[in-house]
């Protein structure tokens, strides 16, 4: 509701912006952080599955594997560079799909 009021206020005052009709509100295809989260989740899950059944349910085991994955990602500048450099093609794909799902 607030977003609509804000958009109407901006439109009424001739402020140029991309509204909901142009910019998709929550496009996961444009969310590079979502990609990083997904990669992290998948890697942690893989590590958790390698644990014994008893250890899989322990919070400390989850914390340990999450820390290991995040620490290794900190040094993976290629991953972040690739994701950031993919942004223009992500944007084009979303624009061409009129905000609908893309292959990203």
C-alpha positions in Angstrom: 0.0 0.0 0.0 2.8 2.5 0.9 4.7 1.7 -2.3 1.6 2.7 -4.4 1.2 5.9 -2.4 4.9 6.7 -2.9 4.7 6.0 -6.6 1.6 8.2 -7.1 3.3 11.0 -5.1 6.4 10.7 -7.4 4.3 10.6 -10.5 2.2 13.6 -9.4 5.4 15.6 -9.0 6.9 14.6 -12.3 9.7 12.6 -10.7 11.2 10.2 -13.2 11.6 6.7 -11.9 11.0 3.1 -12.8 7.7 2.0 -11.4 6.3 -1.5 -11.1 5.2 -1.4 -14.7 8.9 -1.3 -15.8 11.0 -2.8 -13.0 10.0 -6.2 -11.6 9.6 -5.8 -7.8 11.4 -8.9 -6.6 13.1 -10.4 -9.6 15.3 -13.3 -8.4 17.0 -13.2 -11.8 18.5 -9.8 -10.8 19.4 -10.8 -7.3 23.1 -11.7 -7.3 23.0 -12.1 -3.5 20.3 -14.7 -4.0 22.7 -16.7 -6.2 25.4 -16.5 -3.6 22.9 -17.7 -1.0 21.8 -20.6 -3.2 25.4 -21.6 -3.8 26.2 -21.4 -0.1 23.1 -23.4 0.8 23.9 -26.2 -1.7 27.5 -26.5 -0.5 26.5 -26.6 3.1 23.9 -29.2 2.4 26.4 -31.3 0.6 28.8 -31.2 3.5 25.9 -31.9 6.0 25.0 -35.0 4.0 28.5 -36.3 4.3 28.1 -36.3 8.1 27.0 -39.3 10.1 23.2 -39.3 10.7 23.8 -38.4 14.3 25.9 -35.3 13.5 23.6 -34.0 10.7 21.1 -32.8 13.3 23.6 -30.8 15.4 23.6 -27.0 15.3 27.4 -27.0 15.8 27.9 -29.1 12.8 25.8 -26.8 10.7 27.7 -23.7 12.0 31.0 -25.4 11.3 30.2 -26.3 7.7 28.6 -22.9 7.1 31.8 -21.2 8.3 34.0 -23.4 6.2 31.9 -22.7 3.1 31.8 -18.9 3.7 35.5 -18.8 4.4 36.3 -20.6 1.2 34.0 -18.3 -0.7 35.7 -15.2 0.6 38.8 -16.1 -1.4 36.8 -17.1 -4.6 37.0 -13.7 -6.3 36.3 -15.3 -9.6 32.8 -16.4 -8.4 31.9 -12.8 -7.4 33.4 -11.3 -10.5 31.5 -13.7 -12.7 28.2 -13.0 -10.9 28.8 -9.2 -11.1 29.8 -9.3 -14.7 26.7 -11.3 -15.6 24.5 -8.4 -14.3 24.1 -6.6 -17.7 23.0 -9.9 -19.4 20.7 -10.6 -16.5 19.1 -7.2 -16.8 18.7 -7.7 -20.6 17.1 -11.1 -20.1 14.6 -9.8 -17.6 13.8 -6.8 -19.8 13.3 -9.1 -22.8 11.1 -11.4 -20.8 9.0 -8.4 -19.6 9.9 -9.1 -16.0 9.0 -12.8 -16.2 11.2 -15.8 -15.5 14.5 -16.2 -17.4 17.2 -18.8 -17.5 19.2 -17.1 -14.7 
